[in-house]
């Protein structure tokens, strides 16, 4: 397994490999940037096929957290951690406490939280060995599960995207939601409440059936979601779902969802633009949870959090306008905002050059 030559390594400050044979812990902590503040990002536990897959995932995720914090105007950097293993079989209090030790060794450069395969309750164990944890249970002074806030930000982002692309609200529109975890489920509730019709898919067929009953949704098999007739596609599961295989199937008008790293490559952003599919950059639209736990780190303020999460829609409007003026994909327009806030550095991902004055104005209004 290589590290320095891995495509997503560029721009990373630190990558730590963690091992504790006593409790079966194998993990990777990636710190992409601390330019704006300590690196904050969740801890994912997943049964990766191999170590190289885990490394690629943590590098892409940590880089995305840098972009997410910068686009949201937060004084935080980007990081992420992954634990190699099946959370249903291998997750124990001892393993989680050992992960806390590993996080603590970094001296506050990295702040962790829940993610795929981990829960808010798990971090009560992690917290026993480090104070560099957010998203804790309320009984430990935290704010609980950030997923509903992530879903709320995605909802505001979908409203903004539909208004920009279709000049209307959600009533009567069809939204295809991929993934019915905490974020996807809460998003379905918000969308159904706004009068949208839902098509859903999940690898858990029982969960999909439950969504049909609760939200009057239609369910399709996971591989069929890309070709359904829907106005909006909202990926809320794993990343890289817009790729060479799926993109030719898509007839959506808008893609706006909660998953990280939705584009398999930068070229897919350009292809979406060419197909006139409006893409809401994932690291902008799914920042609600990060905004919430960041406020917990600084001293929770619910009014401030609500205002910042609602502002995700306004941020997307400005990105869409910048992309239209400069003729760039929306992902590239969002990266112009991020690079301005980070001081103009590359940050490890390509971005097309656009109108610098427009980019400066956009960065100032968001930061």
C-alpha positions, -999 to +999 in steps of 0.1 A: +000+000+000+014+034-010+006+067+008+025+096-007+017+085-043-020+081-035-039+105-057-059+120-028-028+125-005-019+158-021-022+187+004-025+165+035-006+177+065-005+144+084-017+108+081-015+085+112-019+047+111-032+034+144-029-002+157-038-018+190-037-056+187-050-060+223-085-047+213-083-054+175-081-017+165-068-008+131-075+028+121-063+057+100-065+093+110-060+119+082-055+156+088-059+175+056-056+211+068-054+231+101-049+264+083-082+278+096-083+259+129-081+223+143-092+196+119-127+183+127-143+153+111-161+121+120-148+086+127-162+061+103-161+023+109-165+002+078-155-033+066-132-021+039-121-046+013-085-038+019-062-012+035-058+007+003-096+012+001-096+025+036-068+049+029-084+063-003-117+068+017-101+086+046-080+109+024-110+119+002-132+124+033-107+145+052-100+167+022-138+172+018-140+183+054-115+211+047-137+223+019-169+219+039-156+240+069-142+267+046-174+270+025-195+272+057-173+300+070-161+280+101-128+285+119-119+248+115-098+226+093-105+192+078-098+158+090-113+123+092-107+089+107-117+054+097-117+022+117-113-009+096-139-034+107-175-044+107-193-022+133-219-049+138-193-075+148-161-058+160-171-026+177-165-028+215-161-003+243-124-013+245-118-006+209-135+028+211-115+038+242-084+028+223-095+051+195-098+079+221-062+073+231-051+076+194-070+109+190-056+123+222-020+117+211-026+143+184-029+170+210-060+187+197-050+189+160-079+165+152-114+166+168-135+135+162-173+128+160-198+102+149-200+090+112-210+060+092-208+029+114-205+049+147-231+065+169-233+094+193-235+068+222-202+053+210-184+085+217-191+084+253-165+056+253-141+076+231-145+106+254-131+086+283-096+090+268-098+123+250-116+156+253-112+162+216-147+149+208-179+166+197-214+153+189-216+138+224-248+125+241-267+153+258-261+138+292-224+144+286-229+180+277-232+174+239-259+182+215-267+147+204-270+133+169-261+159+143-279+140+115-312+159+117-293+191+113-274+177+083-308+167+068-322+202+074-292+218+056-297+194+027-334+203+026-326+241+025-301+233-003-327+213-023-352+242-020-325+266-032-315+243-061-350+237-073-358+275-071-327+282-092-331+255-118-369+251-120-381+284-106-406+267-083-411+251-049-412+214-040-449+208-041-456+180-066-420+175-075-405+140-074-373+135-053-353+103-055-336+097-022-308+072-021-301+059+014-324+059+044-300+063+072-303+090+098-298+118+072-318+103+044-348+094+067-349+129+083-347+144+048-376+123+036-397+136+065-389+172+055-395+167+018-428+149+024-439+177+046-432+202+018-454+182-006-428+164-026-434+129-040-407+105-030-389+076-047-365+058-023-339+031-023-318+014+004-298-017+007-321-026+036-353-036+019-372-034+052-362+002+057-374+010+022-408-006+029-411+014+061-404+046+041-432+037+017-456+033+045-446+064+064-440+089+036-462+074+009-430+068-011-423+044-040-394+021-035-369+008-062-339-015-061-306+002-052-293-001-088-325+013-103-324+046-085-302+063-111-326+058-140-359+067-123-380+096-135-375+123-109-369+160-108-343+158-081-318+130-072-307+132-035-278+108-027-276+102+010-255+070+012-219+064+001-198+085-022-188+084-059-223+077-071-220+100-100-197+080-122-191+066-157-217+039-152-245+059-135-243+093-152-256+082-186-287+068-169-296+101-152-324+123-165-327+145-133-328+183-134-311+186-100-286+165-079-286+176-043-279+153-014-262+145+019-235+120+008-199+130+008-178+130-024-207+123-047-187+129-079-163+100-087-141+126-106-139+162-115-148+153-151-183+142-139-190+177-127-183+189-162-205+162-177-234+172-154-230+208-166-231+196-202-263+176-195-278+207-179-282+189-145-277+213-117-253+199-091-253+212-055-217+206-044-218+181-016-193+198+007-216+229+007-250+213+010-242+187+036-225+210+061-253+212+086-240+186+109-205+201+109-220+235+117-238+220+147-209+201+162-186+231+155-209+252+176-207+225+204-169+228+203-171+266+206-201+268+230-234+257+215-257+285+203-289+271+187-299+304+172-266+308+155-267+272+143-301+276+128-291+308+110-259+292+095-277+261+084-305+281+067-277+301+050-266+270+031-294+278+006-281+313+000-245+301-004-257+277-031-275+305-049-243+325-051-223+295-062-249+288-090-247+324-101-209+324-102-209+292-122-233+307-147-213+339-151-179+321-155-191+291-174-176+267-149-192+236-133-208+243-099-181+222-082-154+244-096-173+276-086-176+263-050-138+255-050-131+291-059-148+301-027-129+276-007-095+285-021-101+322-015-109+314+022-079+292+025-056+318+011-055+309-025-037+276-021-044+245-042-058+225-012-052+192-031-080+194-057-082+210-091-105+239-098-110+259-129-099+295-129-128+319-131-137+355-125-115+365-095-136+395-085-167+374-084-149+348-064-136+374-039-171+388-034-185+353-029-159+344-004-164+376+016-202+372+018-200+336+030-171+339+055 
